[in-house]
Amino acid sequence: MPRRTTPTTDAADPIDTGPGPDDREINQSLVGVVRGSSVTIDQAAVAGVLSQGDVSISKAGAQTIVGGGNLRLEQGGGGRILAGGDVSIQQGGAGTLVSLGSVSIQQGGAVLALARNVDAGEGSFVGLALAPSVTVQPGGRVLAGPREAAIVGAVAGIVIGVVVAAARSRR
């Protein structure tokens, strides 16, 4: 029986294992749902992405993206995004964006961004940024931040309370 040997390397030369068996790479395709430990989408349209790790989208779009790691979106878009790590958008956009890390947008936009930190760079737009730290670079725009959202919520609560009280008093 032949003897199996394990490759050895120096500490400075790690073994290059390449992509794992659950890594997915989609190129120039139209796909329903993609699942994998890490997902790379290039020039494709995808309905849904489910990834345990990082997601990279280039010149492509996805309706719903759920990733456990970082997300990089370049010249593409996503409808609903949930990321366990940092999100970087360059020349792209997102509808609803929720990140457990930070969000950085350059020449792109998001309707709603909820994260630890939101950075709106030059040429970017965020409709509602909900984060403890919101940074707006020159040329970037944020329509409403946490303070404005709290004010709108308080006013809406008061209006709803008055309407309910008025409706009950008419009975």
DRENVEXTOR-518005 format. One record per residue (C-alpha): residue in one letter; x, y, z. Coordinates in nm, 3 decimals. Example, Ala and Ser with C-alpha at 12.3 -4.5 7.8 and 13.67 -1.06 7.14 Angstrom:
2
+-----+---------+---------+---------+
! res !       X !       Y !       Z !
+-----+---------+---------+---------+
!   A !   1.230 !  -0.450 !   0.780 !
!   S !   1.367 !  -0.106 !   0.714 !
+-----+---------+---------+---------+
This chain:
171
+-----+---------+---------+---------+
! res !       X !       Y !       Z !
+-----+---------+---------+---------+
!   M !   0.000 !   0.000 !   0.000 !
!   P !   0.153 !   0.338 !  -0.093 !
!   R !   0.242 !   0.566 !   0.190 !
!   R !   0.060 !   0.899 !   0.207 !
!   T !   0.265 !   1.201 !   0.298 !
!   T !   0.144 !   1.535 !   0.421 !
!   P !   0.303 !   1.840 !   0.258 !
!   T !   0.519 !   2.041 !   0.493 !
!   T !   0.602 !   2.409 !   0.467 !
!   D !   0.799 !   2.667 !   0.650 !
!   A !   0.609 !   2.904 !   0.878 !
!   A !   0.655 !   3.181 !   0.620 !
!   D !   0.508 !   2.968 !   0.338 !
!   P !   0.152 !   2.861 !   0.421 !
!   I !  -0.011 !   2.587 !   0.218 !
!   D !  -0.224 !   2.736 !  -0.059 !
!   T !  -0.542 !   2.535 !  -0.036 !
!   G !  -0.733 !   2.746 !  -0.288 !
!   P !  -1.106 !   2.788 !  -0.265 !
!   G !  -1.285 !   2.559 !  -0.024 !
!   P !  -1.541 !   2.304 !  -0.135 !
!   D !  -1.828 !   2.531 !  -0.030 !
!   D !  -1.693 !   2.852 !  -0.192 !
!   R !  -1.908 !   2.971 !  -0.481 !
!   E !  -1.813 !   3.187 !  -0.778 !
!   I !  -2.083 !   3.301 !  -1.020 !
!   N !  -1.982 !   3.464 !  -1.351 !
!   Q !  -2.209 !   3.603 !  -1.624 !
!   S !  -2.516 !   3.411 !  -1.514 !
!   L !  -2.873 !   3.445 !  -1.399 !
!   V !  -2.916 !   3.247 !  -1.076 !
!   G !  -3.193 !   3.192 !  -0.823 !
!   V !  -3.023 !   3.135 !  -0.486 !
!   V !  -2.651 !   3.093 !  -0.416 !
!   R !  -2.529 !   2.926 !  -0.095 !
!   G !  -2.170 !   2.885 !   0.013 !
!   S !  -1.908 !   2.951 !   0.276 !
!   S !  -1.794 !   3.251 !   0.071 !
!   V !  -1.956 !   3.385 !  -0.245 !
!   T !  -1.814 !   3.586 !  -0.536 !
!   I !  -2.053 !   3.721 !  -0.799 !
!   D !  -1.922 !   3.890 !  -1.115 !
!   Q !  -2.141 !   4.023 !  -1.396 !
!   A !  -2.447 !   3.826 !  -1.288 !
!   A !  -2.797 !   3.866 !  -1.150 !
!   V !  -2.889 !   3.668 !  -0.840 !
!   A !  -3.217 !   3.651 !  -0.650 !
!   G !  -3.064 !   3.552 !  -0.315 !
!   V !  -2.724 !   3.498 !  -0.155 !
!   L !  -2.670 !   3.298 !   0.165 !
!   S !  -2.309 !   3.293 !   0.281 !
!   Q !  -2.137 !   3.193 !   0.604 !
!   G !  -1.838 !   3.409 !   0.514 !
!   D !  -1.749 !   3.699 !   0.290 !
!   V !  -1.951 !   3.812 !  -0.013 !
!   S !  -1.801 !   3.998 !  -0.309 !
!   I !  -2.023 !   4.144 !  -0.581 !
!   S !  -1.877 !   4.317 !  -0.887 !
!   K !  -2.080 !   4.456 !  -1.177 !
!   A !  -2.372 !   4.247 !  -1.058 !
!   G !  -2.690 !   4.262 !  -0.856 !
!   A !  -2.870 !   4.058 !  -0.595 !
!   Q !  -3.215 !   4.104 !  -0.447 !
!   T !  -3.138 !   3.967 !  -0.099 !
!   I !  -2.793 !   3.913 !   0.051 !
!   V !  -2.729 !   3.745 !   0.387 !
!   G !  -2.363 !   3.703 !   0.477 !
!   G !  -2.184 !   3.614 !   0.796 !
!   G !  -1.867 !   3.802 !   0.702 !
!   N !  -1.767 !   4.116 !   0.517 !
!   L !  -1.944 !   4.239 !   0.205 !
!   R !  -1.783 !   4.422 !  -0.087 !
!   L !  -2.016 !   4.571 !  -0.347 !
!   E !  -1.853 !   4.735 !  -0.649 !
!   Q !  -2.052 !   4.873 !  -0.942 !
!   G !  -2.356 !   4.673 !  -0.844 !
!   G !  -2.653 !   4.669 !  -0.617 !
!   G !  -2.855 !   4.482 !  -0.361 !
!   G !  -3.212 !   4.514 !  -0.238 !
!   R !  -3.189 !   4.389 !   0.120 !
!   I !  -2.847 !   4.328 !   0.275 !
!   L !  -2.764 !   4.170 !   0.612 !
!   A !  -2.391 !   4.139 !   0.686 !
!   G !  -2.213 !   4.004 !   0.990 !
!   G !  -1.901 !   4.212 !   0.916 !
!   D !  -1.806 !   4.536 !   0.745 !
!   V !  -1.976 !   4.657 !   0.426 !
!   S !  -1.797 !   4.850 !   0.152 !
!   I !  -1.994 !   4.997 !  -0.139 !
!   Q !  -1.819 !   5.167 !  -0.431 !
!   Q !  -2.027 !   5.294 !  -0.721 !
!   G !  -2.325 !   5.087 !  -0.615 !
!   G !  -2.632 !   5.092 !  -0.403 !
!   A !  -2.851 !   4.912 !  -0.155 !
!   G !  -3.205 !   4.941 !  -0.032 !
!   T !  -3.205 !   4.827 !   0.331 !
!   L !  -2.857 !   4.764 !   0.470 !
!   V !  -2.795 !   4.612 !   0.816 !
!   S !  -2.437 !   4.546 !   0.924 !
!   L !  -2.286 !   4.429 !   1.252 !
!   G !  -1.969 !   4.616 !   1.151 !
!   S !  -1.917 !   4.945 !   0.975 !
!   V !  -2.057 !   5.070 !   0.645 !
!   S !  -1.849 !   5.271 !   0.398 !
!   I !  -2.012 !   5.413 !   0.085 !
!   Q !  -1.819 !   5.586 !  -0.195 !
!   Q !  -2.010 !   5.719 !  -0.499 !
!   G !  -2.314 !   5.510 !  -0.415 !
!   G !  -2.613 !   5.507 !  -0.191 !
!   A !  -2.843 !   5.332 !   0.051 !
!   V !  -3.199 !   5.404 !   0.152 !
!   L !  -3.148 !   5.276 !   0.509 !
!   A !  -2.816 !   5.192 !   0.675 !
!   L !  -2.808 !   5.041 !   1.025 !
!   A !  -2.456 !   4.971 !   1.154 !
!   R !  -2.195 !   5.049 !   1.420 !
!   N !  -2.049 !   5.320 !   1.199 !
!   V !  -2.173 !   5.475 !   0.874 !
!   D !  -1.928 !   5.665 !   0.652 !
!   A !  -2.083 !   5.850 !   0.358 !
!   G !  -1.798 !   5.943 !   0.124 !
!   E !  -1.781 !   6.175 !  -0.173 !
!   G !  -2.069 !   6.133 !  -0.414 !
!   S !  -2.270 !   5.912 !  -0.180 !
!   F !  -2.619 !   5.935 !  -0.034 !
!   V !  -2.784 !   5.769 !   0.265 !
!   G !  -3.153 !   5.826 !   0.329 !
!   L !  -3.159 !   5.720 !   0.696 !
!   A !  -2.839 !   5.633 !   0.882 !
!   L !  -2.892 !   5.467 !   1.220 !
!   A !  -2.555 !   5.430 !   1.388 !
!   P !  -2.375 !   5.558 !   1.697 !
!   S !  -2.119 !   5.719 !   1.465 !
!   V !  -2.219 !   5.878 !   1.133 !
!   T !  -1.945 !   6.046 !   0.928 !
!   V !  -2.032 !   6.255 !   0.623 !
!   Q !  -1.736 !   6.338 !   0.401 !
!   P !  -1.739 !   6.646 !   0.173 !
!   G !  -1.968 !   6.567 !  -0.119 !
!   G !  -2.160 !   6.303 !   0.076 !
!   R !  -2.518 !   6.338 !   0.201 !
!   V !  -2.721 !   6.186 !   0.481 !
!   L !  -3.087 !   6.284 !   0.480 !
!   A !  -3.162 !   6.177 !   0.838 !
!   G !  -2.952 !   6.041 !   1.122 !
!   P !  -3.033 !   5.897 !   1.465 !
!   R !  -3.139 !   6.234 !   1.609 !
!   E !  -3.387 !   6.303 !   1.328 !
!   A !  -3.522 !   5.948 !   1.351 !
!   A !  -3.581 !   5.990 !   1.726 !
!   I !  -3.766 !   6.318 !   1.667 !
!   V !  -3.985 !   6.167 !   1.395 !
!   G !  -4.056 !   5.864 !   1.616 !
!   A !  -4.153 !   6.082 !   1.912 !
!   V !  -4.379 !   6.301 !   1.700 !
!   A !  -4.540 !   5.994 !   1.539 !
!   G !  -4.598 !   5.842 !   1.885 !
!   I !  -4.765 !   6.161 !   2.009 !
!   V !  -4.987 !   6.186 !   1.700 !
!   I !  -5.091 !   5.820 !   1.724 !
!   G !  -5.162 !   5.865 !   2.097 !
!   V !  -5.383 !   6.170 !   2.034 !
!   V !  -5.573 !   5.991 !   1.754 !
!   V !  -5.633 !   5.682 !   1.972 !
!   A !  -5.745 !   5.897 !   2.268 !
!   A !  -5.983 !   6.093 !   2.044 !
!   A !  -6.128 !   5.772 !   1.899 !
!   R !  -6.186 !   5.625 !   2.246 !
!   S !  -6.353 !   5.941 !   2.377 !
!   R !  -6.609 !   5.933 !   2.093 !
!   R !  -6.741 !   5.592 !   2.202 !
+-----+---------+---------+---------+
